[in-house]
Amino acid sequence: MHAFAEQRHGDLWSGVGLAATFAGGSTPSDLAAIRHSAGQHLGDLAQGTAFAAKARSHAGYVPEHSEVAMWALGDRSVADAARLASDVVSVAAEPGLPAYEVWRRQLRTHLVPADAARA
């Protein structure tokens, strides 16, 4: 992760959250290690988990590993995260930013885990 430019770390942690939640394959201790390793990027990690939750919910198939990862990395259920992702998509645009980035930012601000301040 540190081989990439600092300004890309948030995007990378978002991708880690998406992959861990959508694809699975992680044990609870793996998920705890991922959460710990995210450090100051816990909000980005949680935002990626919410994207996976939204995709799984939209598809109508939520495997157990997605629910486990959502709780471990985003402190909420897949259903709650998917609902939140839908709710914040209607936020007004910000000048100079693509709508997708505004959505990500809004989602991230609602998903910052309680332990983010300690990271």
TORKEDREN-376551 format. One line per field, with one value per residue: residue number from 1; residue in one letter; chain; x, y, z of N, C-alpha, C, O in turn. Coordinates in nm, 4 decimals. Layout:
<rs>
guti	c(NUM,...) $
marlum	c(a,...) $
logu	c(A,...) $
n.c1	c(X,...) $
n.c2	c(Y,...) $
n.c3	c(Z,...) $
ca.c1	c(X,...) $
ca.c2	c(Y,...) $
ca.c3	c(Z,...) $
c.c1	c(X,...) $
c.c2	c(Y,...) $
c.c3	c(Z,...) $
o.c1	c(X,...) $
o.c2	c(Y,...) $
o.c3	c(Z,...) $
</rs>
This chain:
<rs>
guti	c(1,2,3,4,5,6,7,8,9,10,11,12,13,14,15,16,17,18,19,20,21,22,23,24,25,26,27,28,29,30,31,32,33,34,35,36,37,38,39,40,41,42,43,44,45,46,47,48,49,50,51,52,53,54,55,56,57,58,59,60,61,62,63,64,65,66,67,68,69,70,71,72,73,74,75,76,77,78,79,80,81,82,83,84,85,86,87,88,89,90,91,92,93,94,95,96,97,98,99,100,101,102,103,104,105,106,107,108,109,110,111,112,113,114,115,116,117,118,119) $
marlum	c(m,h,a,f,a,e,q,r,h,g,d,l,w,s,g,v,g,l,a,a,t,f,a,g,g,s,t,p,s,d,l,a,a,i,r,h,s,a,g,q,h,l,g,d,l,a,q,g,t,a,f,a,a,k,a,r,s,h,a,g,y,v,p,e,h,s,e,v,a,m,w,a,l,g,d,r,s,v,a,d,a,a,r,l,a,s,d,v,v,s,v,a,a,e,p,g,l,p,a,y,e,v,w,r,r,q,l,r,t,h,l,v,p,a,d,a,a,r,a) $
logu	c(A,A,A,A,A,A,A,A,A,A,A,A,A,A,A,A,A,A,A,A,A,A,A,A,A,A,A,A,A,A,A,A,A,A,A,A,A,A,A,A,A,A,A,A,A,A,A,A,A,A,A,A,A,A,A,A,A,A,A,A,A,A,A,A,A,A,A,A,A,A,A,A,A,A,A,A,A,A,A,A,A,A,A,A,A,A,A,A,A,A,A,A,A,A,A,A,A,A,A,A,A,A,A,A,A,A,A,A,A,A,A,A,A,A,A,A,A,A,A) $
n.c1	c(0.0828,0.1938,0.3616,0.2262,0.1130,0.0336,-0.2107,-0.3709,-0.4250,-0.6711,-0.8511,-0.7493,-0.7904,-1.0659,-1.1168,-1.0127,-1.1992,-1.4311,-1.3617,-1.3153,-1.5671,-1.7463,-1.6328,-1.5349,-1.3759,-1.2202,-1.1246,-1.2742,-1.0612,-0.8838,-1.0349,-1.0452,-0.7749,-0.7432,-0.9105,-0.7740,-0.5302,-0.6063,-0.6061,-0.5992,-0.7649,-1.0100,-1.2714,-1.2730,-1.2347,-1.4728,-1.6537,-1.6021,-1.6922,-1.9606,-2.0284,-2.0024,-2.2018,-2.4282,-2.4228,-2.4536,-2.7027,-2.8651,-2.8449,-2.9843,-2.8803,-2.7196,-2.4526,-2.3407,-2.0746,-2.0545,-2.2234,-2.0931,-1.8443,-1.9316,-2.0263,-1.7865,-1.6108,-1.7545,-1.9396,-2.2195,-2.5243,-2.5633,-2.8046,-2.8630,-2.6391,-2.6675,-2.9087,-2.8333,-2.6408,-2.8093,-2.9659,-2.7860,-2.7124,-2.8649,-2.7739,-2.6962,-2.4998,-2.1518,-1.9704,-1.7204,-1.6613,-1.7028,-2.0198,-2.0063,-1.7850,-1.8782,-2.0855,-1.9359,-1.7918,-1.9998,-2.1149,-1.8975,-1.8659,-2.0845,-2.0252,-1.7993,-1.6304,-1.6715,-1.4256,-1.2489,-1.1362,-0.9419,-0.7521) $
n.c2	c(-0.1187,0.1234,0.1818,0.3252,0.6537,0.8821,1.0217,0.8403,0.6360,0.6263,0.5525,0.3012,0.1623,0.1684,-0.0039,-0.2408,-0.2870,-0.3234,-0.5561,-0.7456,-0.7650,-0.8181,-1.0370,-1.2094,-1.4693,-1.4129,-1.4636,-1.4055,-1.3089,-1.2221,-1.0122,-0.8415,-0.7742,-0.6413,-0.4209,-0.2992,-0.2396,-0.0468,0.1973,0.5439,0.5422,0.4226,0.5112,0.5136,0.2425,0.1394,0.2643,0.1314,-0.1225,-0.0706,-0.0150,-0.2704,-0.3951,-0.2629,-0.3485,-0.6278,-0.6355,-0.5173,-0.7095,-0.9093,-1.1186,-1.2047,-1.3283,-1.5060,-1.4364,-1.1742,-1.0327,-1.0779,-0.9520,-0.6892,-0.6133,-0.6428,-0.4605,-0.2291,-0.1791,-0.2239,-0.3701,-0.5397,-0.4684,-0.2196,-0.0682,-0.0734,0.0634,0.3143,0.3848,0.4211,0.6324,0.8520,0.9017,1.0889,1.3357,1.6785,1.8017,1.8959,2.1757,2.1271,1.8661,1.5269,1.3559,1.0964,1.1049,1.2820,1.1303,0.9158,1.0576,1.1574,0.9183,0.8034,0.9854,0.9216,0.6727,0.6462,0.4519,0.3960,0.3627,0.5079,0.7492,0.6697,0.5601) $
n.c3	c(0.0000,0.0766,-0.1288,-0.3112,-0.4073,-0.1480,-0.1686,-0.2956,-0.1213,0.0236,-0.1795,-0.2395,0.0035,0.0081,-0.2041,-0.0953,0.1096,-0.0461,-0.1938,0.0124,0.1238,-0.0868,-0.2357,-0.0382,0.1576,0.3739,0.7126,1.0396,1.2009,1.0036,0.8958,1.1166,1.1321,0.8886,0.9323,1.1453,1.0190,0.8360,0.9631,0.9610,0.7467,0.7879,0.7351,0.4554,0.4053,0.5178,0.3465,0.1056,0.1786,0.2008,-0.0649,-0.1737,-0.0258,-0.1232,-0.3913,-0.3584,-0.2310,-0.4268,-0.6253,-0.5069,-0.3678,-0.0860,0.0478,0.3429,0.4091,0.3211,0.4913,0.7364,0.6882,0.6422,0.8941,1.0387,0.9179,0.8690,1.0674,1.0575,0.9248,0.6067,0.4811,0.6078,0.5272,0.2471,0.2191,0.3205,0.1264,-0.0918,0.0018,0.0266,-0.2328,-0.3578,-0.2861,-0.3273,-0.6004,-0.5985,-0.6924,-0.9358,-0.8686,-0.9603,-0.9650,-0.8663,-0.6929,-0.5020,-0.3981,-0.2881,-0.0903,0.0745,0.1610,0.2958,0.5108,0.6661,0.7493,0.9074,1.1263,1.4830,1.6128,1.4637,1.5417,1.7143,1.5570) $
ca.c1	c(0.0000,0.2771,0.4319,0.1417,0.1068,-0.0528,-0.3446,-0.4446,-0.4470,-0.8138,-0.9111,-0.7041,-0.8600,-1.2032,-1.1128,-0.9943,-1.3291,-1.5202,-1.3214,-1.3351,-1.7101,-1.8135,-1.5760,-1.5193,-1.2518,-1.1471,-1.1726,-1.2953,-0.9334,-0.8347,-1.1115,-0.9984,-0.6420,-0.7653,-0.9639,-0.6643,-0.4303,-0.6580,-0.5674,-0.6738,-0.8510,-1.1248,-1.3893,-1.2622,-1.2581,-1.6165,-1.7227,-1.5903,-1.7813,-2.0976,-2.0475,-2.0264,-2.3336,-2.5272,-2.4213,-2.5126,-2.8444,-2.9289,-2.8489,-3.0767,-2.8076,-2.6254,-2.3940,-2.3044,-1.9459,-2.0753,-2.2799,-1.9861,-1.7466,-1.9933,-2.0224,-1.6471,-1.5401,-1.8392,-2.0232,-2.3637,-2.5682,-2.5656,-2.9285,-2.8472,-2.5396,-2.7270,-3.0081,-2.7584,-2.5829,-2.9182,-3.0106,-2.6919,-2.6888,-2.9425,-2.7136,-2.6670,-2.3649,-2.0581,-1.8982,-1.5849,-1.6455,-1.7980,-2.1256,-1.9589,-1.6974,-1.9644,-2.1522,-1.8375,-1.7623,-2.1162,-2.1262,-1.7858,-1.8886,-2.1858,-1.9782,-1.6750,-1.6497,-1.6504,-1.2859,-1.1655,-1.0627,-0.8283,-0.6593) $
ca.c2	c(0.0000,0.2423,0.2073,0.4151,0.7917,0.8990,1.0662,0.7243,0.5367,0.6143,0.4741,0.1626,0.1024,0.1470,-0.1265,-0.3539,-0.3107,-0.3783,-0.6937,-0.8327,-0.7808,-0.8784,-1.1667,-1.2945,-1.5431,-1.3699,-1.5093,-1.2918,-1.2487,-1.1480,-0.8876,-0.7552,-0.7246,-0.5426,-0.2999,-0.2371,-0.1898,0.0692,0.3176,0.6667,0.5216,0.3394,0.5591,0.4660,0.0984,0.1211,0.3067,0.0209,-0.2301,-0.0286,-0.0359,-0.4142,-0.4230,-0.2120,-0.4381,-0.7553,-0.6117,-0.4934,-0.8380,-0.9990,-1.2320,-1.1595,-1.4440,-1.4825,-1.3675,-1.0304,-0.9805,-1.0815,-0.8472,-0.5576,-0.5844,-0.6324,-0.3465,-0.1114,-0.1637,-0.2268,-0.4794,-0.5153,-0.3954,-0.0807,-0.0030,-0.0561,0.1707,0.4391,0.4149,0.4738,0.7606,0.9624,0.9227,1.2042,1.4581,1.7774,1.8030,1.9981,2.2279,2.0782,1.7254,1.4353,1.3081,0.9735,1.1424,1.3405,1.0154,0.8484,1.1430,1.1579,0.7853,0.7878,1.0636,0.8538,0.5375,0.6439,0.3681,0.4586,0.3587,0.5824,0.8541,0.6086,0.5038) $
ca.c3	c(0.0000,0.0904,-0.2547,-0.3893,-0.3602,-0.0302,-0.2065,-0.3487,-0.0159,0.0516,-0.2872,-0.2249,0.1179,-0.0359,-0.2837,-0.0040,0.1725,-0.1477,-0.2245,0.1293,0.1493,-0.2018,-0.2735,0.0792,0.1711,0.4931,0.8428,1.1301,1.2434,0.8869,0.8872,1.2258,1.0929,0.7824,0.9969,1.2211,0.9242,0.7622,1.0362,0.9345,0.6301,0.8246,0.6630,0.3171,0.4116,0.5388,0.2247,0.0114,0.2220,0.1685,-0.2093,-0.1918,0.0313,-0.2187,-0.5073,-0.3171,-0.2054,-0.5570,-0.6959,-0.4384,-0.3094,0.0158,0.1163,0.4826,0.4230,0.3007,0.6158,0.8368,0.6550,0.6612,1.0379,1.0850,0.8587,0.8578,1.1873,1.0314,0.8397,0.4625,0.4504,0.6510,0.4422,0.1140,0.2322,0.3330,-0.0051,-0.1746,0.0565,0.0036,-0.3759,-0.4031,-0.2331,-0.4314,-0.6574,-0.5537,-0.8089,-0.9591,-0.8320,-1.0242,-0.8756,-0.8019,-0.5816,-0.3985,-0.3363,-0.2027,0.0252,0.1627,0.2204,0.3901,0.6325,0.7468,0.7828,0.9836,1.2453,1.6129,1.6537,1.3685,1.6134,1.7829,1.4575) $
c.c1	c(0.0873,0.3581,0.3534,0.1416,0.0036,-0.1953,-0.4301,-0.4800,-0.5948,-0.8851,-0.8742,-0.7749,-1.0075,-1.2124,-1.0937,-1.1275,-1.4285,-1.4881,-1.3497,-1.4828,-1.7809,-1.7641,-1.5604,-1.3825,-1.1706,-1.2099,-1.2025,-1.1637,-0.8678,-0.9037,-1.0698,-0.8622,-0.6539,-0.8124,-0.8536,-0.5626,-0.4760,-0.6246,-0.6577,-0.7704,-0.9707,-1.2524,-1.3896,-1.2894,-1.4071,-1.6963,-1.7156,-1.6803,-1.9251,-2.1264,-2.0773,-2.1643,-2.4442,-2.5363,-2.4869,-2.6632,-2.9206,-2.9443,-2.9466,-3.0111,-2.7022,-2.5713,-2.3510,-2.1727,-1.9594,-2.1305,-2.1729,-1.8856,-1.8050,-1.9921,-1.8789,-1.5784,-1.6221,-1.9404,-2.1734,-2.3969,-2.5595,-2.6888,-2.9175,-2.7494,-2.5948,-2.8289,-2.9388,-2.6983,-2.6881,-2.9609,-2.9166,-2.6656,-2.7620,-2.8881,-2.6770,-2.5211,-2.2813,-1.9812,-1.7563,-1.5614,-1.7470,-1.8985,-2.0827,-1.8713,-1.7767,-2.0357,-2.0576,-1.8109,-1.8782,-2.1328,-2.0193,-1.8121,-1.9927,-2.1365,-1.8518,-1.6989,-1.6117,-1.5036,-1.1941,-1.0818,-0.9395,-0.7222,-0.5354) $
c.c2	c(0.1251,0.2734,0.3045,0.5537,0.8038,0.9374,0.9531,0.6217,0.5179,0.5299,0.3266,0.0932,0.0801,0.0177,-0.2509,-0.3881,-0.3730,-0.5247,-0.7879,-0.8613,-0.8519,-1.0206,-1.2617,-1.3598,-1.5059,-1.4281,-1.3873,-1.2275,-1.1736,-1.0121,-0.7900,-0.6959,-0.6190,-0.4111,-0.2263,-0.1720,-0.0655,0.2004,0.4359,0.6533,0.4296,0.3825,0.5130,0.3162,0.0696,0.1603,0.1975,-0.0956,-0.1972,-0.0421,-0.1823,-0.4524,-0.3792,-0.3048,-0.5717,-0.7409,-0.5940,-0.6238,-0.9365,-1.1221,-1.1778,-1.2827,-1.4065,-1.4067,-1.2164,-0.9649,-0.9736,-0.9687,-0.7082,-0.5189,-0.5610,-0.5049,-0.2181,-0.0915,-0.1578,-0.3433,-0.4405,-0.4336,-0.2483,-0.0050,0.0226,0.0570,0.3066,0.4798,0.4715,0.6118,0.8757,0.9889,1.0467,1.3375,1.5507,1.7720,1.9152,2.0457,2.1720,1.9330,1.6398,1.3828,1.1825,1.0053,1.2049,1.2282,0.9433,0.9283,1.1411,1.0238,0.7649,0.8642,0.9992,0.7196,0.5333,0.5647,0.4402,0.4612,0.4360,0.6895,0.7983,0.5584,0.5897) $
c.c3	c(0.0000,-0.0349,-0.3428,-0.3269,-0.2477,-0.0698,-0.2656,-0.2410,0.0172,-0.0525,-0.2743,-0.1086,0.0861,-0.1168,-0.1997,0.0625,0.0765,-0.1735,-0.1073,0.1534,0.0347,-0.2278,-0.1563,0.0846,0.2934,0.6187,0.9296,1.1764,1.1273,0.8782,0.9970,1.1925,0.9826,0.8438,1.0718,1.1264,0.8497,0.8314,1.0064,0.8169,0.6606,0.7524,0.5186,0.3100,0.4259,0.4150,0.1177,0.0489,0.1873,0.0195,-0.2370,-0.1397,-0.0642,-0.3401,-0.4736,-0.2966,-0.3364,-0.6355,-0.6317,-0.3797,-0.2144,0.0879,0.2588,0.4958,0.4022,0.4263,0.7247,0.8118,0.6766,0.8075,1.0851,1.0373,0.8555,0.9684,1.1623,0.9406,0.6922,0.4266,0.4892,0.5616,0.3019,0.1145,0.2410,0.1987,-0.0997,-0.1281,0.0220,-0.1436,-0.4267,-0.3514,-0.3489,-0.4756,-0.5964,-0.6755,-0.8174,-0.9236,-0.9075,-0.9209,-0.7994,-0.6814,-0.4680,-0.3233,-0.2404,-0.0757,0.1243,0.2342,0.3272,0.5198,0.7236,0.7995,0.8671,1.1115,1.3738,1.6533,1.5597,1.4375,1.6839,1.6863,1.4437) $
o.c1	c(0.0571,0.4172,0.4080,0.1672,-0.1023,-0.2908,-0.5507,-0.5574,-0.6394,-0.9691,-0.9576,-0.8151,-1.0671,-1.3057,-1.1518,-1.1644,-1.5019,-1.5782,-1.4023,-1.5188,-1.8666,-1.8440,-1.5718,-1.2863,-1.0629,-1.3319,-1.1602,-1.1558,-0.8027,-0.8389,-1.0601,-0.8369,-0.5822,-0.7609,-0.8421,-0.5152,-0.3929,-0.6155,-0.7792,-0.8492,-1.0258,-1.3327,-1.4944,-1.3585,-1.4616,-1.7960,-1.8135,-1.7382,-2.0024,-2.2381,-2.1672,-2.2351,-2.5424,-2.6462,-2.5671,-2.7409,-3.0288,-3.0447,-2.9866,-3.0789,-2.6068,-2.6360,-2.3282,-2.1593,-1.8831,-2.0892,-2.1636,-1.8468,-1.7353,-1.9608,-1.8533,-1.4965,-1.5660,-2.0190,-2.2464,-2.3075,-2.5495,-2.6787,-2.9581,-2.7746,-2.5713,-2.8344,-2.9808,-2.7043,-2.6583,-2.9892,-2.9626,-2.6024,-2.7236,-2.9508,-2.6327,-2.4317,-2.3342,-1.9321,-1.6825,-1.4520,-1.8641,-1.8652,-2.1181,-1.8823,-1.7458,-2.0451,-2.0938,-1.8080,-1.8570,-2.1613,-2.0480,-1.7834,-1.9899,-2.2007,-1.8017,-1.7788,-1.5306,-1.4611,-1.0721,-0.9692,-0.8440,-0.6138,-0.4466) $
o.c2	c(0.2221,0.3809,0.3598,0.5688,0.7413,0.8892,0.9704,0.5297,0.4048,0.4462,0.2386,-0.0226,-0.0170,-0.0606,-0.3553,-0.5052,-0.4648,-0.6085,-0.8975,-0.9701,-0.9372,-1.1134,-1.3831,-1.3122,-1.5614,-1.4401,-1.2766,-1.1053,-1.0716,-0.9098,-0.6697,-0.5791,-0.5190,-0.3041,-0.1042,-0.0614,0.0134,0.3042,0.4282,0.7442,0.3668,0.2979,0.4772,0.2689,-0.0147,0.0958,0.1742,-0.1604,-0.2850,-0.0771,-0.2144,-0.5319,-0.4509,-0.3360,-0.6230,-0.8256,-0.6502,-0.6449,-1.0349,-1.2191,-1.1128,-1.3356,-1.2895,-1.3217,-1.1392,-0.8550,-0.8742,-0.8982,-0.6187,-0.4049,-0.4692,-0.4479,-0.1095,0.0031,-0.0935,-0.4077,-0.3225,-0.3384,-0.1611,0.1097,0.1289,0.1370,0.4026,0.5969,0.5606,0.6989,0.9857,1.0892,1.1033,1.4415,1.5057,1.7413,2.0157,1.9643,2.1703,1.8812,1.6765,1.3676,1.1645,0.9392,1.1831,1.2306,0.9134,0.8723,1.1251,1.0189,0.7150,0.8129,1.0197,0.6597,0.4245,0.6055,0.5328,0.5540,0.4298,0.7170,0.8714,0.5183,0.5578) $
o.c3	c(-0.0696,-0.0451,-0.4382,-0.2074,-0.2535,-0.0090,-0.2832,-0.2672,0.0369,-0.0192,-0.2955,-0.1210,0.1326,-0.0991,-0.2291,0.0709,0.1131,-0.1749,-0.1267,0.1984,0.0580,-0.2404,-0.1735,0.0244,0.3152,0.6295,0.8963,1.1896,1.1496,0.8561,0.9731,1.2219,0.9841,0.8115,1.0619,1.1523,0.8048,0.7658,1.0246,0.7910,0.5702,0.7131,0.4648,0.2197,0.3545,0.3826,0.0469,-0.0383,0.1491,-0.0185,-0.3147,-0.2013,-0.0833,-0.3861,-0.5517,-0.3406,-0.3538,-0.7035,-0.6940,-0.3457,-0.2570,0.1783,0.2894,0.5838,0.4601,0.4633,0.7968,0.9049,0.7243,0.8419,1.1629,1.1094,0.8410,0.9642,1.2377,0.8858,0.6583,0.3492,0.4124,0.5247,0.2445,0.0211,0.1764,0.1612,-0.1793,-0.2103,-0.0087,-0.1770,-0.5291,-0.3716,-0.4546,-0.3968,-0.5491,-0.7536,-0.7189,-0.9463,-0.9173,-0.8034,-0.6828,-0.5781,-0.3508,-0.2006,-0.1266,0.0339,0.2445,0.3538,0.4361,0.6280,0.8450,0.8857,0.8954,1.1958,1.3735,1.7221,1.5751,1.3960,1.7100,1.7287,1.3647) $
</rs>
